[in-house]
Structures are given as C-alpha cells and as structure tokens.
Amino acid sequence: MKREEIKEIVVSFLLEDLEIDEEKIFDDSLLKDDMGIDSLDFLDVVVIVERNFGFKILPEEMANVKTLKEFIDYIDRKIN
C-alpha cells in the first residue's frame, strides 16, 4: 500500500470516526495537543488501525509518535 493511500485512510477515520475538524489535520499537527486525541480516542484508533491495516498498535512503539506524519510513517513501516 502506498503512503498516500495510508494517509487517505487515516485522515478519513480522523474526520469520520473521531470527528476531528478538517482544519486541524496537517502533517505536522500534534495528535494530542492539536487534534485533541485522548486515551479514549486512542482505543478507537487501535481498533480502526487493526481493521484497516491488519496489525495491532503496540503502545511502546507509539511512545515517540507525536504528529500525524509520524503516525502515518509508523503505519507505513509496519505494513510495507
């Protein structure tokens, strides 16, 4: 899967499932501070990633993931 396809899927679930405002979604947006993704939202993200990309997010692997770009890069590394 190409990185742009991954980004499209991620942005789609940020908009539709987490109901994050589109104007807050940029590559350098901070997941927690800019988009407001909290620990409860993160549980939804885990389920959505598993459903769409076929792997489980490990908390220790996400420790240094702060921005949307880093999150997309993380998914890209896991599936490609």
Secondary structure, 3 states (H helix, E strand, C coil): CCHHHHHHHHHHHHHHCCCCCHHHCCCCCECCCCCCCCHHHHHHHHHHHHHHHCCCCCHHHHCCCCEHHHHHHHHHHHHC
